[in-house]
Amino acid sequence: MKHIVKIITILVTISALWIGLLQASILPRSYTWLPPLYFIVSLGCYGLLMVGVGLMQFPTCPQEAVLLQQDIVEAKEFLKQRNVDVGCSN
């Protein structure tokens, strides 16, 4: 819920700024499409940055990896008992 409030606040602020620039004639009418375009591109760059940061900080769990390997061995043994070929010689 907090993120939604932040996003709405940012959108309202940017919209107010954009309308203010149009009303004050600081921004020529021929360039009225630029600020929303810049905002969309900036939002996309921010999203890619957050995905990249999230991937860089992705936690590794060595204990979980060991448990997963044990589960795989267990599943292979179970399937081998039932005469199911798992397609791997290990």
C-alpha distances in whole Angstrom, upper triangle without the diagonal:
4,5,5,7,9,10,11,12,14,16,17,18,20,21,23,24,26,27,28,30,32,33,35,36,35,34,37,36,38,35,32,30,30,27,25,27,26,22,22,24,23,19,21,23,20,18,22,22,19,20,23,22,20,24,26,24,24,25,28,29,33,33,31,34,37,35,35,38,39,38,39,43,42,41,44,47,45,46,49,50,50,52,49,49,46,47,47,50,48
4,5,5,6,9,10,11,12,14,15,17,18,20,21,23,24,26,27,29,30,31,33,35,34,33,36,35,37,33,31,30,29,26,24,26,25,21,21,23,21,18,20,21,18,17,21,20,17,19,22,20,19,23,24,22,23,24,28,29,33,33,32,34,37,36,35,39,40,39,40,44,44,43,46,48,47,48,51,52,52,54,51,51,47,49,48,51,49
4,5,5,6,9,10,11,12,14,15,16,18,20,21,22,24,25,27,29,30,31,33,32,30,33,33,34,31,28,27,26,23,21,22,21,18,18,20,18,14,17,18,14,14,17,17,14,16,19,18,17,20,22,20,21,23,26,28,32,33,31,33,36,35,34,38,39,38,39,43,43,42,44,47,46,46,50,51,51,52,49,49,46,47,46,49,47
4,5,5,6,8,10,10,12,14,15,16,18,20,21,22,24,26,27,28,30,31,31,29,32,31,32,29,27,25,25,22,19,21,21,17,17,20,18,15,17,19,16,15,19,19,16,18,21,21,20,23,25,24,24,26,30,31,35,35,33,35,39,37,36,40,42,40,41,45,44,43,46,49,48,48,51,53,52,53,50,50,47,48,48,51,49
4,6,5,6,9,10,10,12,14,15,16,18,20,21,22,24,26,27,28,30,29,28,31,31,32,29,26,26,25,22,20,22,22,18,19,21,19,16,19,21,18,17,21,21,18,21,24,23,22,25,27,26,26,28,32,33,37,38,36,38,41,40,39,43,45,43,44,48,48,47,49,52,51,51,54,56,55,57,54,54,50,51,51,54,53
4,6,5,6,9,10,11,12,14,15,16,18,20,21,22,24,26,27,29,27,26,30,29,31,27,25,24,23,20,18,20,19,15,16,19,16,14,17,18,14,15,18,18,16,19,21,20,20,23,24,23,25,27,30,32,36,37,35,37,40,40,39,42,44,43,44,47,47,46,49,52,51,51,54,56,55,57,54,53,50,51,51,54,52
4,5,5,6,9,10,11,12,14,15,16,18,20,21,22,24,26,27,26,24,27,27,28,25,22,21,20,17,15,17,16,13,13,16,14,11,14,15,13,13,17,17,15,17,20,19,19,23,24,24,25,27,31,33,36,37,36,37,40,40,39,42,44,42,43,47,47,46,48,51,50,50,53,55,54,56,52,52,49,50,49,53,51
4,5,5,6,8,10,10,12,14,15,16,18,20,21,22,24,26,25,24,27,26,27,24,21,21,21,17,15,18,18,14,15,18,16,13,17,19,16,16,20,20,19,21,24,23,23,26,28,27,28,31,34,36,40,41,39,40,44,43,42,45,47,45,46,50,50,49,51,54,53,53,56,58,57,58,55,55,51,52,52,56,54
4,5,5,6,9,10,11,12,14,15,16,18,20,21,22,24,23,23,26,26,27,24,21,21,21,17,16,19,18,14,16,19,16,14,18,19,17,18,21,21,19,22,25,24,24,27,29,28,29,31,35,37,41,42,40,42,45,45,44,47,49,47,48,52,52,51,53,56,55,55,59,60,60,61,58,57,54,55,55,58,56
4,6,5,6,8,10,10,12,14,15,16,18,20,21,22,21,20,23,23,25,22,19,18,18,14,13,15,14,11,13,15,13,11,15,16,14,15,18,18,17,20,22,22,22,25,27,26,28,30,34,36,40,41,40,41,44,44,43,46,48,47,48,51,52,51,53,56,55,55,58,60,59,60,57,56,53,54,54,57,55
4,5,5,6,8,10,10,12,14,15,16,18,20,21,20,19,22,21,22,19,17,16,16,12,11,13,13,10,11,14,13,11,14,16,15,15,19,19,19,21,24,23,24,27,28,28,29,32,36,38,42,43,41,42,46,45,44,47,49,48,48,52,52,51,53,56,55,55,58,60,59,60,57,56,53,54,54,57,56
4,6,5,6,9,10,10,12,14,15,16,18,20,19,19,21,21,23,20,17,17,17,14,13,16,16,13,14,18,16,15,18,20,18,19,23,23,22,25,27,27,27,30,32,31,33,35,39,41,45,46,44,46,49,48,47,50,52,51,52,55,56,54,56,59,59,58,62,63,62,64,60,60,57,57,57,60,59
4,5,5,6,9,10,10,12,14,15,16,18,17,17,20,20,22,19,17,17,17,13,13,16,15,12,15,17,15,15,18,19,17,19,22,22,22,25,27,26,27,30,31,31,33,35,39,41,45,46,45,46,49,49,48,51,53,52,53,56,57,56,58,61,60,60,63,65,64,65,62,61,58,58,58,61,60
4,5,5,6,9,10,10,12,14,15,16,15,14,17,17,19,16,13,14,13,9,9,12,11,9,11,14,12,12,16,17,16,18,21,21,21,23,25,25,26,29,30,30,32,35,39,41,45,46,45,46,49,49,48,51,53,52,52,56,56,55,57,60,60,59,62,64,63,64,61,60,57,57,57,60,59
4,5,5,6,8,10,11,12,14,15,15,14,16,16,18,15,12,13,13,10,9,13,13,10,13,16,15,14,18,19,18,20,23,23,23,26,28,28,29,32,33,33,35,38,41,44,47,49,47,48,52,51,50,53,55,53,54,57,58,56,59,62,61,60,64,66,65,65,62,61,58,58,59,62,61
4,5,5,6,9,10,10,12,14,14,14,17,16,19,17,14,15,15,12,12,16,15,13,16,19,18,17,21,22,21,23,26,26,26,29,31,30,31,34,36,36,37,40,44,46,50,51,49,51,54,54,52,55,58,56,57,60,61,59,62,65,64,64,67,69,68,69,65,65,61,62,62,65,64
4,6,5,6,9,10,10,12,11,11,14,15,17,15,12,14,13,10,11,14,13,12,15,17,16,17,20,21,20,22,25,25,25,28,30,29,31,34,35,35,37,40,43,46,49,51,49,50,54,54,53,55,58,57,57,61,61,60,62,65,65,64,67,69,68,69,66,65,62,62,62,65,64
4,5,5,6,9,10,11,10,9,12,12,14,11,9,10,10,7,8,12,12,11,14,16,15,16,19,20,20,22,25,25,26,28,30,30,31,34,35,36,37,40,44,47,50,52,50,51,54,54,53,56,58,57,57,61,61,60,62,65,64,64,67,69,68,69,65,64,61,61,61,64,63
4,5,5,6,9,10,10,10,12,12,14,13,10,12,13,10,11,15,15,14,17,19,19,19,22,24,23,25,28,28,29,31,33,33,35,37,38,39,40,43,47,49,53,55,53,54,57,57,56,58,61,59,60,63,64,62,64,67,67,66,69,71,70,71,67,67,64,64,64,67,66
4,5,5,6,8,9,9,12,13,16,14,12,14,15,12,14,17,17,16,19,21,20,21,24,25,25,27,29,29,30,33,34,34,36,39,39,40,42,45,48,51,54,56,54,55,59,59,57,60,63,61,62,65,66,65,67,70,69,69,72,74,73,74,70,69,66,66,66,69,68
4,6,5,6,5,6,9,10,13,11,9,12,12,10,12,15,15,15,18,19,19,20,23,24,24,26,29,29,30,32,34,34,36,38,39,39,41,45,48,51,54,56,54,55,59,59,57,60,63,61,62,65,66,65,66,70,69,69,72,74,73,74,70,69,66,66,66,69,68
4,6,5,6,6,7,7,11,10,7,11,12,11,12,15,16,16,18,20,20,22,24,25,26,28,30,30,32,34,35,36,37,40,41,42,43,47,50,53,56,58,56,57,61,61,59,61,64,63,63,66,67,66,67,71,70,69,72,75,73,74,70,69,66,66,67,70,69
4,5,8,9,10,10,14,13,11,15,16,14,16,19,19,19,22,24,24,25,27,29,29,31,33,33,34,37,38,39,40,43,44,44,46,49,52,55,59,60,59,59,63,63,61,64,67,65,65,69,70,68,70,73,73,72,75,77,76,77,73,72,69,69,70,73,72
4,5,8,10,11,14,14,13,16,16,15,17,20,20,20,23,25,24,26,28,29,29,32,34,34,35,38,39,39,41,43,44,45,47,50,53,56,59,61,60,60,64,64,63,65,68,67,67,70,71,70,72,75,74,74,77,79,78,79,75,74,71,71,71,74,73
4,5,6,8,11,11,10,14,14,14,17,19,19,20,22,24,24,25,28,29,29,32,34,34,35,38,39,39,41,43,44,45,47,50,54,56,60,62,60,61,64,65,63,66,68,67,67,71,72,70,72,75,75,74,77,79,78,78,75,74,71,70,70,74,73
4,6,9,12,10,10,14,13,12,16,17,17,18,21,22,22,24,26,26,27,30,31,31,33,36,36,37,39,41,41,43,45,48,51,54,57,60,58,59,62,63,61,63,66,65,65,69,70,68,70,73,73,72,75,78,77,77,73,72,69,69,69,72,71
4,6,8,7,7,10,10,10,13,14,14,15,18,19,19,21,24,24,25,27,29,29,31,33,34,35,37,39,40,41,43,46,49,52,56,58,56,57,60,61,59,61,64,63,63,66,67,66,67,71,71,70,72,75,74,74,71,69,66,66,66,69,68
4,5,6,7,10,10,12,14,15,16,18,20,21,21,24,25,26,27,30,31,32,33,36,36,37,39,41,42,44,45,49,52,55,58,60,59,59,63,63,61,63,66,65,65,68,69,68,69,73,72,71,74,76,75,76,72,71,67,67,67,70,70
4,5,5,9,10,12,13,15,16,18,19,21,22,23,25,26,28,30,31,32,34,36,37,38,40,42,43,44,46,49,52,55,58,60,58,59,63,63,61,63,66,64,64,68,69,67,68,72,71,70,73,75,74,74,71,70,66,66,67,70,69
4,6,8,9,12,13,14,15,17,19,19,21,23,24,25,27,29,30,31,33,35,36,37,39,41,42,43,45,48,51,54,57,60,58,58,62,62,60,62,65,63,63,66,68,66,67,70,70,69,71,74,73,73,69,68,65,64,65,68,67
4,5,6,8,10,10,11,14,15,16,17,20,21,22,23,25,27,28,30,31,32,34,35,37,38,40,41,45,48,51,54,56,54,54,58,59,56,59,62,60,60,63,65,63,64,68,67,66,69,71,70,70,67,65,62,62,62,65,65
4,6,7,8,10,11,12,14,15,17,18,20,21,23,24,26,27,29,30,32,33,35,36,38,39,40,44,47,50,53,55,53,53,57,57,55,58,61,59,59,62,63,62,63,66,66,65,68,70,69,69,66,64,61,61,61,65,64
4,6,6,6,9,10,11,13,15,16,17,19,20,22,23,25,26,28,29,31,32,34,35,37,38,41,44,47,50,53,50,51,54,54,52,55,58,56,55,59,60,58,60,63,63,61,64,67,66,66,62,61,58,57,58,61,61
4,6,5,6,9,10,10,12,14,15,16,18,20,21,22,24,26,27,28,30,32,33,34,36,39,42,45,48,51,49,49,53,53,51,53,56,55,54,58,59,57,59,62,62,61,64,66,65,65,62,60,57,57,57,60,59
4,5,5,6,9,10,10,12,14,15,16,18,20,21,22,24,25,26,28,30,31,32,34,38,41,44,47,49,47,47,51,51,50,52,55,54,53,57,58,56,58,61,61,60,63,65,64,65,61,60,57,56,57,60,59
4,5,5,6,9,10,10,12,14,15,16,18,20,21,23,24,25,27,29,30,31,33,36,39,42,45,47,45,45,49,49,47,50,53,51,51,54,55,54,55,59,58,57,60,63,61,62,58,57,54,54,54,57,56
4,5,5,6,8,10,11,12,14,15,17,18,20,21,23,24,26,27,29,30,31,35,38,41,44,46,44,44,48,48,46,48,51,50,49,53,54,52,54,57,57,56,59,61,60,60,57,55,52,52,52,55,54
4,6,5,6,8,10,10,12,14,15,16,18,20,21,22,24,26,27,28,30,33,36,39,43,45,43,43,47,47,45,48,51,49,49,53,54,52,54,57,57,56,59,61,60,61,57,56,52,52,52,55,54
4,5,5,6,9,10,10,12,14,15,16,18,20,21,22,24,25,27,28,32,35,38,41,43,41,41,45,45,44,46,49,48,47,51,52,51,52,56,55,54,57,60,59,59,56,55,51,51,51,54,53
4,5,5,6,9,10,10,12,14,15,17,18,20,21,23,24,26,27,30,33,36,39,41,39,39,43,43,41,44,47,45,45,48,50,48,49,53,52,51,54,57,56,56,52,51,48,48,48,51,50
4,5,5,6,9,10,11,12,14,15,17,18,20,21,23,24,26,29,32,35,38,40,38,38,42,43,41,43,46,45,44,48,49,47,49,52,52,51,54,56,55,56,52,51,47,47,47,50,49
4,5,5,6,9,10,10,12,14,15,16,18,20,21,22,24,28,31,34,37,39,37,38,41,42,40,42,45,44,44,47,49,47,49,52,52,51,54,57,56,56,53,51,48,48,47,50,49
4,5,5,6,9,10,11,12,14,15,16,18,20,21,22,26,29,32,35,37,35,35,39,39,38,40,43,42,42,45,46,45,46,50,49,49,52,54,53,54,50,49,46,46,46,49,47
4,5,5,6,9,10,11,12,14,15,17,18,20,21,25,27,30,33,36,34,34,37,38,36,38,41,40,39,43,44,42,44,47,47,46,49,52,51,51,47,46,43,43,43,46,45
4,5,5,6,9,10,10,12,14,15,16,18,20,23,26,29,32,35,33,33,37,37,35,38,41,40,39,43,44,43,44,48,48,47,49,52,52,52,48,47,43,43,43,46,44
4,5,5,6,9,10,10,12,14,15,16,18,22,25,28,31,33,31,32,35,36,34,37,40,39,39,42,43,42,44,47,47,47,49,52,51,52,48,47,43,43,43,46,44
4,5,5,6,9,10,11,12,14,15,16,20,23,26,29,31,29,29,33,33,32,34,37,36,36,39,40,39,41,44,44,43,46,48,48,48,45,44,40,40,40,43,41
4,5,5,6,9,10,11,12,14,15,19,21,25,28,30,28,28,32,32,30,32,36,35,34,38,39,38,39,43,43,42,44,47,47,47,43,42,39,38,38,41,39
4,5,5,6,8,10,10,12,14,18,20,24,27,29,28,28,31,32,31,33,36,35,35,38,40,39,40,43,44,43,46,48,48,49,45,44,40,40,39,42,40
4,5,5,6,9,10,10,12,15,18,21,25,27,25,26,29,30,29,31,34,33,33,36,38,37,39,42,42,42,44,47,46,47,44,43,39,39,38,41,39
4,6,5,6,9,10,10,14,17,20,23,25,23,23,27,28,26,28,31,30,30,33,35,34,35,38,39,38,41,43,43,43,40,39,35,35,35,37,36
4,5,5,6,9,10,14,16,19,22,25,23,23,27,28,26,28,31,31,30,33,35,34,36,39,39,39,41,44,44,44,41,39,36,35,34,37,35
4,5,5,6,8,12,15,18,21,24,22,23,26,27,26,28,31,31,31,34,36,35,36,39,40,40,42,45,45,45,42,41,37,37,36,38,36
4,5,5,6,9,13,16,19,21,20,20,24,24,23,25,28,28,28,31,32,32,34,36,37,37,39,42,42,42,39,38,35,35,34,36,34
4,5,5,9,11,14,17,20,18,18,22,23,21,23,26,26,26,29,30,30,31,34,35,35,37,39,40,40,37,36,32,32,31,33,31
4,6,9,11,14,17,20,19,19,22,23,22,24,27,27,27,30,32,32,33,36,37,37,39,41,42,42,39,38,34,34,32,34,32
4,6,9,12,15,18,17,17,21,22,21,23,26,26,27,29,31,31,33,35,36,36,39,41,41,42,39,38,34,35,33,35,32
4,7,10,13,15,14,14,18,19,18,20,23,23,23,26,28,27,29,32,32,33,35,37,38,38,36,34,31,31,30,32,29
4,6,10,12,11,12,15,16,16,18,20,21,22,24,26,26,28,30,31,32,34,36,37,38,35,34,30,31,29,31,28
4,6,9,9,9,12,13,13,15,17,18,19,21,23,23,25,27,28,29,31,33,34,35,32,31,28,28,26,28,25
4,5,5,6,9,10,11,13,14,15,17,19,20,21,23,25,26,27,29,31,32,33,31,30,26,27,25,27,23
4,5,5,6,9,10,11,13,14,15,17,18,20,21,23,24,26,27,29,31,32,30,29,25,26,24,25,21
4,5,5,6,9,10,11,12,14,16,17,18,20,21,23,25,26,27,29,30,29,28,25,26,24,25,21
4,5,5,6,9,10,10,12,14,15,16,18,20,21,22,24,26,27,28,26,26,23,24,22,24,20
4,5,5,6,9,10,11,12,14,15,17,19,20,21,22,25,26,27,25,24,20,22,19,21,17
4,5,5,6,9,10,11,12,14,16,17,18,20,21,23,25,26,24,24,20,22,19,20,16
4,5,5,6,9,10,10,12,14,15,16,18,20,21,23,24,23,23,20,22,19,20,17
4,5,5,6,9,10,10,12,14,15,16,18,20,21,22,20,20,17,19,17,18,15
4,5,5,6,9,10,11,12,14,15,16,19,20,21,19,18,15,17,14,15,12
4,5,5,6,9,10,11,12,14,15,17,19,20,19,19,16,18,16,16,13
4,5,5,6,9,10,10,12,14,15,17,18,17,17,14,17,15,17,14
4,5,5,6,9,10,11,12,14,15,16,14,14,11,13,12,13,11
4,5,5,6,9,10,10,12,14,15,14,14,11,13,11,12,9
4,5,5,6,9,10,11,13,14,14,14,12,15,14,14,12
4,5,5,6,8,10,11,12,11,12,10,13,12,14,12
4,5,5,6,9,10,10,9,9,7,10,9,10,9
4,5,5,6,9,10,10,11,10,13,12,12,11
4,5,5,7,9,9,11,11,14,14,15,14
4,5,5,6,5,7,7,11,12,13,13
4,5,5,5,7,8,11,11,11,11
4,5,8,10,11,14,15,15,15
4,6,9,11,14,15,16,17
4,6,9,12,13,14,15
4,6,9,11,13,14
4,6,8,9,12
4,6,8,10
4,7,9
4,6
4
